[in-house]
Amino acid sequence: MTETATITDNSQSAVPAAPILDTTSMNFSPTIVGSTTEFVAGERKPGVCYGTYAGDLLDETFRFRVSFVEHDGRFEMHSHEYAELVIVLAGHAMHLTDLDNHPLETGDVVVINAGRKHGFAEAKGLRLCNIMYDPQQFLVSEHELETLAGYQALFELGPRSERPASFRERLHLSIQELAQINTMLSALRQESERKDDGWKAVVRYQFLSMVAFVSRIYTRLRSDQATPLLQMARVVSYIQQNYHTPIAVEQLAKLAHLSLCQFQRRFKRVHNQTPIQFVNNVRIHAACEMLKDPNNDVTHVAMATGFSTSAFFSAQFRRHMGESPSSYRRRFNTEMIA
């Protein structure tokens, strides 16, 4: 079966993700990568950045921190182990990255992935809210967010792009939207500083609400405003929402406003896998969640996740997971009981 037909082929699974760096067993020797002015409880204080979980996000079970800072002049290029959601509250600067440099101004929203080098030059009155977080703790398995094209563009495709034009693509908030995000940030800062009973649950909820807010804004850009990156993100969003139905590659290419050959080439460059492989990965992930429920038999799971037959589903599942669906279910239930 060719890739121009409905997506139900036996392609190999995607290149495995890089392992998560665990710093809990490493000896930590503090090295400051930069200093700044930080606003804490209404006061201006000197602040420093180490760029590591052990230095900046001390709670290993809740790797999260919200920081309001001010920059003037230059902040040298650096990287960090965690991800960072950056909201420009005031001022302007030149954003330096390992791909290229581009201006930042009030209202810009940028996501910096772990390991991405960046810094600032010519900063003037640059006031930022830096939200530092571990994606593995805060964004994994958030399916509702993954269905938003804006989320895919802002938190997935853009930050890990190796193409300068893609990395320059960022969300710019209107005055009204920036006022709304400021209200959300104030509530997040208050909860983080007070640490009342249940504060971690509230902070998690507030952060995810903020991610959904900016993702929705990006998703709702008119077609004539959509960048190539957002168009590709809309394809991923469509797959996340419709993996349980037949999907043709031609259909996805049309969504991206590309020819079939252009789409297949660009999709593989962005995702390191073909559209068929990507769809099958999404389906298998959904199947894994369904198999955890003992009331879902294998045939039902196969049909519910878009596979044409239970036999084909079982073959694909074994190819991706290294075991049969029944074996996966038994192993999961055994581990839950142990």
BELDATA-V838285 format. One record per residue. N is the residue number from 1. PSI is psi in degrees with one decimal (999 if undefined). Layout:
n->{N | N}
psi->{PSI | PSI}
This chain:
n->{1 | 2 | 3 | 4 | 5 | 6 | 7 | 8 | 9 | 10 | 11 | 12 | 13 | 14 | 15 | 16 | 17 | 18 | 19 | 20 | 21 | 22 | 23 | 24 | 25 | 26 | 27 | 28 | 29 | 30 | 31 | 32 | 33 | 34 | 35 | 36 | 37 | 38 | 39 | 40 | 41 | 42 | 43 | 44 | 45 | 46 | 47 | 48 | 49 | 50 | 51 | 52 | 53 | 54 | 55 | 56 | 57 | 58 | 59 | 60 | 61 | 62 | 63 | 64 | 65 | 66 | 67 | 68 | 69 | 70 | 71 | 72 | 73 | 74 | 75 | 76 | 77 | 78 | 79 | 80 | 81 | 82 | 83 | 84 | 85 | 86 | 87 | 88 | 89 | 90 | 91 | 92 | 93 | 94 | 95 | 96 | 97 | 98 | 99 | 100 | 101 | 102 | 103 | 104 | 105 | 106 | 107 | 108 | 109 | 110 | 111 | 112 | 113 | 114 | 115 | 116 | 117 | 118 | 119 | 120 | 121 | 122 | 123 | 124 | 125 | 126 | 127 | 128 | 129 | 130 | 131 | 132 | 133 | 134 | 135 | 136 | 137 | 138 | 139 | 140 | 141 | 142 | 143 | 144 | 145 | 146 | 147 | 148 | 149 | 150 | 151 | 152 | 153 | 154 | 155 | 156 | 157 | 158 | 159 | 160 | 161 | 162 | 163 | 164 | 165 | 166 | 167 | 168 | 169 | 170 | 171 | 172 | 173 | 174 | 175 | 176 | 177 | 178 | 179 | 180 | 181 | 182 | 183 | 184 | 185 | 186 | 187 | 188 | 189 | 190 | 191 | 192 | 193 | 194 | 195 | 196 | 197 | 198 | 199 | 200 | 201 | 202 | 203 | 204 | 205 | 206 | 207 | 208 | 209 | 210 | 211 | 212 | 213 | 214 | 215 | 216 | 217 | 218 | 219 | 220 | 221 | 222 | 223 | 224 | 225 | 226 | 227 | 228 | 229 | 230 | 231 | 232 | 233 | 234 | 235 | 236 | 237 | 238 | 239 | 240 | 241 | 242 | 243 | 244 | 245 | 246 | 247 | 248 | 249 | 250 | 251 | 252 | 253 | 254 | 255 | 256 | 257 | 258 | 259 | 260 | 261 | 262 | 263 | 264 | 265 | 266 | 267 | 268 | 269 | 270 | 271 | 272 | 273 | 274 | 275 | 276 | 277 | 278 | 279 | 280 | 281 | 282 | 283 | 284 | 285 | 286 | 287 | 288 | 289 | 290 | 291 | 292 | 293 | 294 | 295 | 296 | 297 | 298 | 299 | 300 | 301 | 302 | 303 | 304 | 305 | 306 | 307 | 308 | 309 | 310 | 311 | 312 | 313 | 314 | 315 | 316 | 317 | 318 | 319 | 320 | 321 | 322 | 323 | 324 | 325 | 326 | 327 | 328 | 329 | 330 | 331 | 332 | 333 | 334 | 335 | 336 | 337 | 338}
psi->{135.0 | 167.6 | -6.5 | -4.7 | 179.3 | 141.7 | 92.8 | 48.8 | 174.0 | 27.7 | 153.5 | 154.0 | 170.3 | 161.2 | 127.5 | 146.1 | 153.4 | 143.2 | 148.9 | 131.1 | 121.6 | 112.0 | 0.9 | -26.5 | 7.6 | 147.7 | 125.9 | 118.6 | 107.6 | 127.3 | 115.5 | 127.0 | -10.7 | 158.6 | 156.1 | 179.4 | 126.2 | 145.5 | 112.2 | 122.1 | 39.3 | 3.4 | 147.9 | 126.1 | 150.9 | 137.4 | 157.4 | 158.2 | 128.0 | -26.0 | 10.5 | 156.3 | -46.5 | -27.7 | -36.2 | -28.8 | 88.0 | -28.7 | 108.6 | -23.7 | -8.0 | 74.4 | 86.6 | 141.0 | 137.1 | 130.4 | 131.1 | 120.4 | 165.0 | 137.3 | 142.0 | 139.0 | -126.1 | 140.4 | 114.8 | 154.9 | 137.4 | 172.2 | 168.3 | 162.5 | -23.9 | 170.2 | 162.8 | 126.7 | 117.8 | 126.3 | 121.9 | 111.5 | -28.2 | 162.3 | -168.4 | 164.3 | 170.4 | 122.0 | 118.9 | 132.2 | 170.7 | 0.0 | -49.8 | -176.7 | 145.8 | 153.6 | 147.4 | 144.1 | 170.6 | 128.5 | -10.5 | 143.2 | 124.7 | 141.1 | 127.3 | 118.8 | 161.1 | 135.9 | -9.2 | 120.9 | 136.1 | 166.1 | -168.3 | 147.6 | 154.3 | 32.8 | 134.9 | 109.8 | 31.5 | 109.6 | 125.2 | 150.8 | 115.6 | 117.0 | 108.0 | 132.6 | 157.8 | 111.7 | -30.8 | -26.8 | -25.0 | -21.3 | -7.0 | 136.7 | 24.3 | 79.0 | -38.6 | -38.9 | -39.4 | -20.5 | -7.9 | 125.5 | -37.2 | -36.5 | -45.3 | -41.3 | -44.4 | -39.6 | -14.6 | -67.4 | -48.6 | -53.9 | -30.1 | 7.2 | 144.8 | 13.5 | 123.2 | -42.8 | -36.0 | -39.7 | -27.5 | -21.0 | 123.3 | 164.9 | 138.8 | 121.2 | 143.7 | 172.2 | -42.8 | -41.6 | -37.9 | -36.1 | -39.8 | -43.3 | -31.7 | -40.1 | -42.0 | -39.7 | -37.4 | -42.0 | -39.2 | -43.6 | -43.8 | -44.1 | -39.3 | -35.6 | -38.6 | -38.6 | 47.7 | 171.5 | 131.4 | 15.4 | -32.8 | -40.6 | -40.3 | -43.6 | -42.6 | -46.1 | -44.9 | -40.6 | -46.7 | -35.1 | -39.5 | -42.1 | -43.4 | -38.7 | -52.4 | -32.2 | -39.3 | -42.7 | -45.2 | -40.6 | -35.4 | 5.7 | 139.4 | 157.2 | -36.8 | -10.1 | -11.3 | 130.8 | 165.4 | -36.6 | -43.2 | -35.6 | -41.6 | -36.2 | -34.0 | -29.7 | -47.3 | -41.5 | -42.7 | -43.3 | -43.8 | -32.5 | -22.0 | 18.3 | -23.7 | -3.9 | 163.3 | 133.8 | 127.5 | 144.2 | -36.8 | -37.6 | -42.6 | -38.8 | -38.2 | -39.6 | -34.5 | -2.4 | 42.8 | 157.6 | 163.7 | -46.4 | -42.7 | -43.1 | -48.4 | -40.0 | -46.8 | -38.7 | -43.9 | -35.0 | -38.3 | -41.7 | -3.8 | 29.2 | 161.7 | 163.5 | -38.3 | -45.7 | -41.0 | -47.3 | -43.8 | -36.8 | -43.4 | -43.1 | -42.5 | -39.6 | -44.5 | -37.9 | -39.4 | -41.4 | -40.9 | -34.6 | -18.4 | -19.2 | 113.7 | -13.7 | -10.4 | 110.8 | 166.6 | -40.4 | -42.8 | -43.0 | -42.5 | -47.6 | -38.8 | -20.0 | 12.6 | 7.2 | 144.7 | -35.1 | 159.0 | -31.4 | -44.0 | -40.0 | -46.8 | -39.6 | -43.7 | -39.7 | -45.1 | -37.6 | -41.1 | -40.8 | -11.0 | 11.1 | 165.4 | 161.4 | -40.9 | -41.0 | -40.1 | -44.1 | -45.5 | -44.0 | -41.3 | -45.7 | -36.4 | -41.9 | -33.2 | -34.6 | -36.2 | 999}
